[in-house]
Amino acid sequence: MKPYMIIEGSENALDLFEKKVADALEIGYSLAGELVVQAHLSEIKFYQPVILTEGEEDEWDEEEDEN
């Protein structure tokens, strides 16, 4: 797993963004800062930084690294 990620989403797919964040938390990530909200043309974008909780990097999954 990557030690740090920024999960991106939009108001047009809010359910998907929430699921991505929830899934990251479930597999061992923690929120690493405030949610960033920005207006991009005709839609609102969301960015949530997450960081791998200490000790979880031992469960490295090479398959995820390829994505």
C-alpha positions in Angstrom: 0.0 0.0 0.0 1.1 3.5 -0.6 2.1 5.4 2.6 0.2 8.5 1.6 -2.7 9.3 -0.8 -4.9 12.1 -1.8 -8.4 10.8 -2.5 -10.2 12.9 -5.1 -13.9 13.2 -5.8 -16.6 15.6 -7.0 -20.0 16.7 -6.0 -21.4 14.8 -9.1 -20.2 11.5 -7.5 -20.3 12.3 -3.8 -21.3 8.7 -2.8 -18.2 7.3 -4.6 -15.9 9.8 -2.9 -17.3 8.9 0.5 -16.9 5.2 -0.3 -13.2 5.7 -1.3 -12.5 7.6 1.9 -14.4 4.9 4.0 -12.5 2.1 2.3 -9.2 3.8 2.9 -10.0 4.2 6.6 -11.1 0.5 6.8 -7.8 -0.8 5.4 -5.6 1.2 7.8 -5.3 4.8 6.6 -6.0 7.8 8.8 -7.1 11.2 7.7 -4.0 13.4 7.3 -5.5 16.9 7.2 -8.6 18.9 6.4 -10.9 18.1 3.4 -10.0 20.5 0.6 -13.0 21.8 -1.5 -12.4 23.7 -4.7 -14.6 25.0 -7.5 -13.5 23.8 -11.0 -15.6 25.3 -13.8 -19.1 23.9 -13.3 -18.4 21.4 -10.5 -17.0 21.2 -7.0 -14.0 19.0 -6.3 -13.0 17.4 -3.0 -9.6 16.3 -2.0 -8.9 14.3 1.2 -5.3 13.4 2.2 -4.8 10.1 4.0 -1.7 8.5 5.5 -1.1 4.9 6.3 -1.3 4.2 10.0 2.1 3.2 11.5 2.7 -0.6 11.3 0.3 -1.1 8.4 3.1 -0.9 5.8 4.1 -4.4 6.7 1.0 -5.6 4.8 2.5 -4.4 1.5 0.4 -5.6 -1.5 2.4 -5.5 -4.7 -0.8 -5.8 -6.7 -2.0 -2.4 -5.3 1.4 -0.9 -6.0 0.9 -1.5 -9.8 -2.3 0.6 -9.8 
